[in-house]
Amino acid sequence: MLWQSYQVMTNLRETIERLAEKPGRARVVAGGTDLMIQMLERETQDDSLALLDISQIEEIRGITESGPYLLIGAATTIAELANSALVHTKANALARGASWLGSPQIRRVATIGGNVVNAQPAGDASVPLVALGAKAHIVSPEGERDLLVEELFQGVGVSLVNPCWEIVSHFRIPICEAPRRSSAMQRLATRKAFTLPQLSVAVWLEMEEGGDRFHQVRISAAPVEPTPWRARRAEESLANLPPTSENIKRAAQLARQDANPRDSLRGSAKYRKEMVEVLTRRALIDALSNLNKVLYD
């Protein structure tokens, strides 16, 4: 599929106006690392389609701290996330995921917003955002709304965000740092770089005031289902328990029991199901080590 026009936008308001002027005949594009390939592979031509490049809009770029949250503009590149000291300190799982995505060249162009809206269940930014409890701020001609990132996924490649009508302007992530909160991510792939993961697991945890028991845990894994998957029984099993080897092991086993991956070229369902347990346990231990917590029996 080809397009009629390609315009680099300079502000959010103008972009929303253009989408309203051409409903269904204009769509936003940021890094385009997936979109351009998908469009060029199609044989039909759409002479009415206008691409609106939002990658240079400053108001939806950058990483800032605002009270108890990190605000990350949707046009922020994956490389900027991976290299940000702020993200490493206050949303470690996201920094880890960003550092694994694609190649250095792709990371310099691809954006966090594009990675989420592309709606691939094992997106290296999407999996940690789900674990971190991130929300997306969405702007359209009809107004604005906030949704949890995990609510945006409707299926493989199917997003609740309509790029022909609305834009994710930024993500809001609750700050995750010592002494009570931590996050971590584990990734399994056939090689270290420039490859899709066989499995990824990201965790977020919050300790109780005294630091000797879990208060709340979130565990996100993919690809396990058509959307990023939450290991909810495993999460609930750790509430109000001390961080012992046995409790971590039991939670990881529950994650394995509930996971339902499918066979694919990247690995068999049986293998990936077993690895859900392994990576969940490793990620939980990593997150605890960030808080200088040593497991005890």
Stockholm file with secondary structure:
# STOCKHOLM 1.0

chainA/1-297         MLWQSYQVMTNLRETIERLAEKPGRARVVAGGTDLMIQMLERETQDDSLALLDISQIEEIRGITESGPYLLIGAATTIAELANSALVHTKANALARGASWLGSPQIRRVATIGGNVVNAQPAGDASVPLVALGAKAHIVSPEGERDLLVEELFQGVGVSLVNPCWEIVSHFRIPICEAPRRSSAMQRLATRKAFTLPQLSVAVWLEMEEGGDRFHQVRISAAPVEPTPWRARRAEESLANLPPTSENIKRAAQLARQDANPRDSLRGSAKYRKEMVEVLTRRALIDALSNLNKVLYD
#=GR chainA/1-297 SS CCCSEEEECCCHHHHHHHHHHSTTTEEEESSCTTHHHHHHHCCCCCTTCEEEECTTCGGGCCEEEETTEEEEETTCBHHHHHTCHHHHHHCHHHHHHHHHSSCHHHHHHCBHHHHHHTTCTTCTTHHHHHHTTCEEEEEETTEEEEEEGGGGEEETTEESSCTTTCEEEEEEEECCCTTTEEEEEEEECSSSSSSCCSEEEEEEEEECTTSSSEEEEEEEEESSSSSCEECHHHHHHTTTCCCBHHHHHHHHHHHHHHCCCCCBTTBCHHHHHHHHHHHHHHHHHHHHHHTTCCCBC
#=GC SS_cons         CCCSEEEECCCHHHHHHHHHHSTTTEEEESSCTTHHHHHHHCCCCCTTCEEEECTTCGGGCCEEEETTEEEEETTCBHHHHHTCHHHHHHCHHHHHHHHHSSCHHHHHHCBHHHHHHTTCTTCTTHHHHHHTTCEEEEEETTEEEEEEGGGGEEETTEESSCTTTCEEEEEEEECCCTTTEEEEEEEECSSSSSSCCSEEEEEEEEECTTSSSEEEEEEEEESSSSSCEECHHHHHHTTTCCCBHHHHHHHHHHHHHHCCCCCBTTBCHHHHHHHHHHHHHHHHHHHHHHTTCCCBC
//
